[in-house]
Amino acid sequence: MTTLKELAALLNISVSTVSKALNDSHEISEKTRIRVKELATKLNYKPNRIAQQLKNNTSKTIGVILPTVTNPFFAEVLHGIEMAATNNNYDIIVCLSNETLHKEKRSLSLLSNGSVDGFIVAVARESQVKNQTDHIEAIIKSKIPVLMFDRVVNGIECNKVIVDDFQSVYEATKHLIVNEKRKNILLVSNIEELSVGQLRISGYSKALEDYKLTPNILKLDNAVDIEVEKKIYAYLKDNTSIDAILSIDHITGIVAINMAKRLGKEIPKDLSVVGFGYDHTQLLSSPKISIIHQKAHKIGEMSTKLLIDSVKDQTLKTQTIVVPSELKLSESTK
C-alpha cells in the first residue's frame, strides 16, 4: 500500500506538503495540489483511517441505530442521514435493533468503544414499552453525543429531532370534521404503545373533544398482517356508521381502503381515509390515499447536522427541533 512518505519521495517534496495538498490546504499552491492528487490517484493511495483517528481523536463516523428499515419512514430518514453525513465527510455504521432492547443495548455497546463519534437513535419498541433506557443514558454520561429522532425519551437530556405528531393528527381530524362534515371518525392504531402513537391518539382525541364528538379507536398492536385485515373488516362491518378513518401508521390506512371497498363502500363518497406516508405511498392504493406527510428525509438531514455540531462542540446546549408535517389530500378524501 502506498504511503505518504512514498508519495513525498516520488514528488521530491515533504510529507507535510503531501498531506496538506491532499487535504486542500490553502498553504499549498494549486499546481502542487494537482500533482500530488494525480500521483495519489495513479498509485491508488488510501489514507490510513486509524492513524487519522489517533491524530485527530475522531473517527469521522456516526453510529445509526434504527428499529427497522422495512418501515419506509426509517428507510427515508436513513437516506437523509447518509446524504448529510457524506456531505460533511462523515461515514455511517447502521445497526438494527429489530425493535428489541437486547439488540439496541448490544449495538450501543459494540460501537461505543471509539468506533463512532456519536449516535443517532430511534428507540426500539421494547425499550419504550418496558421503559428501560438506562443504556442510552450511560452512553451520554460517557461523553459520547447522542441524538434521538421520532421515538424519543423525554426524560433523557440530549438533542432530539421530532415530528409534530400531536398537532398533525389534530389538524387532519379537524379537516375531516370541518371540511368533510364527518361525524364518526375511526382511528386505527398499531403503534399505541409507542411515544409517537400516544401523541397521535392525543391529537385525535383532542380534536373530537373540541367538536363534541365521540372517539372510536381500533387498537391493533402486535397484530400480524392477516389479523389487521380481519380486524378492520370486522369493525367496519359491525359499525356501519363510520364515515371516516384516520390511520396513524404507514400501513393500516391502505388496508382500511381495501377492506372498505370489499364491504361495498365508495371512497370518498361513503368513507374518507387519511393515513401517514409519503408521495410514493399514494401510488399504492386505489383511490390514492390522502396522507399526513412526514418530512423523513429532512429529519435525517437535520439529525445529522445537529449531531455533527455537538461532536465538534460538546459545550453546545441541547435542543429539540420539531419538523412540521403536511396534510396532502388526494382521492380518498372529498
C-alpha positions as CSV (number, residue, x, y, z in Angstrom):
1,M,0.0,0.0,0.0
2,T,1.3,3.4,-1.0
3,T,2.2,5.7,1.9
4,L,2.5,9.5,2.3
5,K,6.3,9.1,2.7
6,E,6.5,7.2,-0.6
7,L,4.4,9.9,-2.4
8,A,6.7,12.6,-0.9
9,A,9.8,10.8,-2.1
10,L,8.5,10.4,-5.7
11,L,7.5,14.0,-5.9
12,N,10.6,15.3,-4.1
13,I,8.6,17.3,-1.6
14,S,8.0,16.9,2.2
15,V,5.5,14.6,3.8
16,S,3.8,17.6,5.3
17,T,3.3,19.2,1.9
18,V,1.8,16.0,0.5
19,S,-0.6,15.8,3.5
20,K,-1.7,19.4,3.2
21,A,-2.1,19.1,-0.6
22,L,-4.4,16.0,-0.2
23,N,-6.5,18.0,2.4
24,D,-6.8,21.1,0.1
25,S,-4.8,23.3,2.4
26,H,-4.7,27.0,1.2
27,E,-1.0,26.9,2.1
28,I,-0.2,24.7,-0.9
29,S,-0.3,26.0,-4.5
30,E,-2.9,24.7,-6.9
31,K,-0.2,23.3,-9.2
32,T,1.3,21.3,-6.3
33,R,-2.1,20.1,-5.2
34,I,-2.9,18.8,-8.7
35,R,0.5,17.0,-8.9
36,V,0.0,15.3,-5.6
37,K,-3.6,14.2,-6.2
38,E,-2.8,12.9,-9.7
39,L,0.0,10.7,-8.3
40,A,-2.1,9.6,-5.4
41,T,-4.9,8.5,-7.7
42,K,-2.4,6.8,-10.1
43,L,-0.9,4.8,-7.2
44,N,-4.3,4.2,-5.5
45,Y,-3.2,5.9,-2.3
46,K,-5.7,5.4,0.6
47,P,-5.4,7.4,3.8
48,N,-4.8,5.4,7.0
49,R,-8.0,5.9,8.9
50,I,-6.7,4.5,12.1
51,A,-3.7,6.9,12.1
52,Q,-6.1,9.8,11.3
53,Q,-8.3,8.8,14.2
54,L,-5.4,8.7,16.6
55,K,-4.1,12.1,15.4
56,N,-7.5,13.9,15.4
57,N,-9.2,12.0,18.2
58,T,-12.2,11.4,16.0
59,S,-13.4,8.6,13.8
60,K,-15.5,10.8,11.4
61,T,-18.1,8.1,11.7
62,I,-21.7,8.2,13.1
63,G,-23.5,5.2,14.6
64,V,-27.1,4.9,13.4
65,I,-29.4,2.6,15.4
66,L,-32.8,2.0,13.8
67,P,-35.7,-0.2,14.9
68,T,-36.2,-1.5,11.3
69,V,-35.7,-0.5,7.7
70,T,-38.8,-2.3,6.4
71,N,-40.8,0.8,7.6
72,P,-40.4,3.3,4.7
73,F,-40.2,6.1,7.2
74,F,-37.0,4.8,8.7
75,A,-35.6,4.0,5.3
76,E,-36.1,7.5,4.1
77,V,-34.7,9.0,7.3
78,L,-31.6,6.8,6.8
79,H,-31.2,8.1,3.3
80,G,-31.3,11.7,4.6
81,I,-28.7,10.8,7.3
82,E,-26.4,9.1,4.7
83,M,-26.5,12.1,2.3
84,A,-25.9,14.7,5.1
85,A,-23.1,12.6,6.5
86,T,-21.4,12.3,3.1
87,N,-21.7,16.0,2.5
88,N,-19.9,16.6,5.8
89,N,-17.2,14.0,5.1
90,Y,-18.6,11.5,7.6
91,D,-19.3,7.8,7.2
92,I,-22.1,5.9,9.0
93,I,-22.4,2.5,10.6
94,V,-26.0,1.2,10.7
95,C,-27.3,-1.2,13.2
96,L,-30.9,-2.6,13.5
97,S,-32.4,-3.2,16.9
98,N,-35.3,-5.2,15.4
99,E,-37.4,-3.4,18.0
100,T,-35.7,-5.3,20.8
101,L,-34.0,-4.0,23.9
102,H,-31.2,-6.6,23.8
103,K,-30.1,-5.7,20.2
104,E,-30.3,-1.9,21.0
105,K,-28.0,-2.4,24.0
106,R,-25.7,-4.6,22.1
107,S,-25.3,-2.1,19.2
108,L,-24.6,0.8,21.5
109,S,-22.0,-1.2,23.4
110,L,-20.4,-2.5,20.2
111,L,-19.9,0.9,18.7
112,S,-19.1,3.0,21.9
113,N,-15.5,1.7,22.0
114,G,-14.2,4.5,19.8
115,S,-15.7,3.3,16.5
116,V,-18.0,6.3,16.2
117,D,-18.1,9.9,17.3
118,G,-21.8,9.9,18.2
119,F,-25.1,8.1,17.8
120,I,-28.4,8.8,16.0
121,V,-31.1,6.7,17.6
122,A,-34.8,5.9,17.2
123,V,-35.6,3.9,20.4
124,A,-36.8,0.3,20.0
125,R,-40.4,-0.6,20.7
126,E,-39.4,-3.0,23.6
127,S,-37.2,-0.2,25.2
128,Q,-40.2,2.2,25.2
129,V,-42.7,-0.4,26.4
130,K,-40.5,-1.6,29.2
131,N,-39.3,2.0,29.9
132,Q,-35.7,0.8,30.0
133,T,-33.3,3.4,28.6
134,D,-30.5,3.3,31.2
135,H,-28.2,2.0,28.4
136,I,-28.7,5.2,26.4
137,E,-28.2,7.4,29.4
138,A,-24.9,5.6,30.1
139,I,-23.6,6.4,26.7
140,I,-24.4,10.1,27.2
141,K,-22.7,10.1,30.6
142,S,-19.6,8.7,28.9
143,K,-19.5,11.9,26.9
144,I,-20.5,10.4,23.5
145,P,-23.1,12.6,21.9
146,V,-26.5,11.0,21.3
147,L,-29.3,12.4,19.2
148,M,-32.8,10.8,19.3
149,F,-35.3,11.2,16.5
150,D,-39.0,10.4,16.1
151,R,-39.2,7.9,19.0
152,V,-37.6,9.9,21.9
153,V,-37.4,9.6,25.7
154,N,-38.4,12.9,27.2
155,G,-36.6,12.2,30.5
156,I,-33.2,11.9,28.8
157,E,-31.2,15.1,28.2
158,C,-29.9,15.0,24.6
159,N,-30.6,16.6,21.2
160,K,-33.8,15.5,19.6
161,V,-35.5,15.8,16.2
162,I,-39.2,15.1,16.3
163,V,-42.4,15.3,14.2
164,D,-45.3,17.4,15.3
165,D,-47.3,14.2,16.0
166,F,-50.0,15.7,18.2
167,Q,-50.7,18.8,16.0
168,S,-50.5,17.0,12.7
169,V,-53.2,14.5,13.7
170,Y,-55.3,17.2,15.4
171,E,-55.3,19.1,12.1
172,A,-56.1,16.1,10.0
173,T,-59.0,15.2,12.3
174,K,-60.2,18.7,12.3
175,H,-60.2,18.7,8.5
176,L,-62.4,15.6,8.4
177,I,-64.8,17.2,10.8
178,V,-65.0,20.7,9.5
179,N,-64.3,20.4,5.8
180,E,-65.8,17.0,5.1
181,K,-68.6,17.1,7.7
182,R,-67.6,13.6,9.1
183,K,-69.1,12.7,12.5
184,N,-68.0,9.1,13.1
185,I,-64.2,9.0,12.7
186,L,-62.4,5.8,13.4
187,L,-58.8,5.9,14.5
188,V,-56.8,2.8,13.6
189,S,-53.6,2.3,15.6
190,N,-50.9,-0.3,15.7
191,I,-48.4,1.8,17.5
192,E,-50.4,2.8,20.5
193,E,-47.6,1.7,22.9
194,L,-45.0,4.0,21.3
195,S,-44.5,7.6,22.3
196,V,-45.4,8.8,18.8
197,G,-48.6,6.7,18.8
198,Q,-49.7,8.2,22.1
199,L,-49.2,11.7,20.8
200,R,-51.1,11.0,17.7
201,I,-54.0,9.4,19.6
202,S,-54.0,12.5,21.9
203,G,-54.2,14.8,18.9
204,Y,-57.2,12.8,17.5
205,S,-58.9,12.7,20.9
206,K,-58.5,16.5,21.5
207,A,-60.0,17.3,18.1
208,L,-63.0,15.2,18.8
209,E,-63.4,16.7,22.3
210,D,-63.2,20.2,20.8
211,Y,-66.0,19.4,18.4
212,K,-68.0,17.3,20.9
213,L,-67.8,14.0,19.0
214,T,-67.3,10.5,20.3
215,P,-63.9,8.8,19.8
216,N,-63.7,5.4,18.0
217,I,-60.3,3.7,18.4
218,L,-59.4,0.3,16.9
219,K,-56.1,-0.9,18.5
220,L,-54.1,-3.4,16.5
221,D,-50.8,-3.6,18.5
222,N,-48.7,-6.6,17.6
223,A,-51.3,-7.9,15.1
224,V,-49.9,-9.7,12.1
225,D,-50.9,-8.6,8.6
226,I,-53.8,-11.1,8.1
227,E,-55.2,-10.2,11.6
228,V,-55.0,-6.5,10.7
229,E,-57.2,-7.1,7.6
230,K,-59.7,-9.3,9.6
231,K,-60.0,-6.8,12.4
232,I,-60.5,-3.8,10.2
233,Y,-63.0,-5.6,8.1
234,A,-65.0,-6.9,11.1
235,Y,-65.0,-3.5,12.8
236,L,-66.3,-1.7,9.6
237,K,-68.9,-4.4,9.1
238,D,-70.2,-4.1,12.6
239,N,-70.0,-0.3,12.8
240,T,-71.7,0.9,9.6
241,S,-72.0,4.5,10.8
242,I,-68.2,5.1,10.4
243,D,-67.8,7.8,7.8
244,A,-64.0,8.4,8.1
245,I,-60.9,6.5,9.0
246,L,-57.7,8.0,10.3
247,S,-54.7,5.7,10.3
248,I,-51.7,6.8,12.5
249,D,-49.2,4.5,10.9
250,H,-47.9,3.7,7.3
251,I,-49.9,0.6,6.6
252,T,-53.4,0.4,8.0
253,G,-54.7,3.3,6.0
254,I,-54.2,1.4,2.8
255,V,-55.6,-1.8,4.4
256,A,-58.7,0.2,5.5
257,I,-59.3,1.3,1.9
258,N,-59.2,-2.2,0.7
259,M,-61.5,-3.5,3.4
260,A,-64.0,-0.7,3.0
261,K,-64.1,-1.5,-0.8
262,R,-64.6,-5.2,0.0
263,L,-67.7,-4.1,2.0
264,G,-69.0,-2.2,-1.0
265,K,-68.3,1.3,0.3
266,E,-67.4,4.0,-2.1
267,I,-64.4,6.1,-1.2
268,P,-64.6,9.0,-0.6
269,K,-68.4,9.2,-1.1
270,D,-69.2,6.9,1.9
271,L,-65.9,7.0,3.7
272,S,-62.9,9.3,3.8
273,V,-59.5,7.8,4.7
274,V,-56.3,9.6,5.8
275,G,-53.1,7.8,6.7
276,F,-49.4,8.6,7.3
277,G,-47.0,8.2,4.4
278,Y,-45.0,9.8,1.6
279,D,-45.7,10.8,-2.0
280,H,-45.0,7.3,-3.3
281,T,-47.4,5.9,-0.7
282,Q,-50.2,7.4,-2.7
283,L,-49.4,5.2,-5.6
284,L,-50.0,2.1,-3.6
285,S,-53.8,2.4,-3.2
286,S,-56.8,3.0,-5.4
287,P,-58.1,5.5,-4.9
288,K,-54.9,7.3,-3.9
289,I,-54.8,7.8,-0.2
290,S,-54.6,11.2,1.5
291,I,-51.6,11.4,3.8
292,I,-50.0,13.2,6.7
293,H,-46.6,13.6,5.0
294,Q,-43.7,13.4,7.4
295,K,-40.5,15.0,6.1
296,A,-38.5,11.9,6.8
297,H,-35.5,12.9,4.5
298,K,-35.4,16.3,6.2
299,I,-35.5,14.6,9.6
300,G,-32.4,12.6,8.7
301,E,-30.6,15.6,7.4
302,M,-31.3,17.8,10.4
303,S,-30.5,15.0,12.8
304,T,-27.1,14.5,11.2
305,K,-26.3,18.2,11.2
306,L,-27.3,18.6,14.8
307,L,-25.2,15.6,15.9
308,I,-22.1,16.7,14.0
309,D,-22.4,20.2,15.6
310,S,-22.5,18.5,19.0
311,V,-19.5,16.3,18.2
312,K,-17.5,19.4,17.2
313,D,-18.5,21.4,20.3
314,Q,-19.9,19.4,23.2
315,T,-20.5,22.6,25.2
316,L,-23.5,23.5,23.0
317,K,-26.8,23.4,24.7
318,T,-29.1,20.5,23.8
319,Q,-32.2,21.3,21.7
320,T,-35.3,19.8,20.4
321,I,-36.2,20.5,16.7
322,V,-39.7,20.0,15.5
323,V,-40.1,19.2,11.8
324,P,-43.7,20.1,10.8
325,S,-45.7,17.5,8.8
326,E,-48.0,18.3,5.9
327,L,-51.6,17.1,5.2
328,K,-51.6,16.1,1.5
329,L,-55.1,15.5,0.3
330,S,-55.7,13.1,-2.6
331,E,-58.5,10.8,-3.9
332,S,-59.5,9.1,-0.6
333,T,-60.9,12.3,0.8
334,K,-63.6,14.7,-0.5
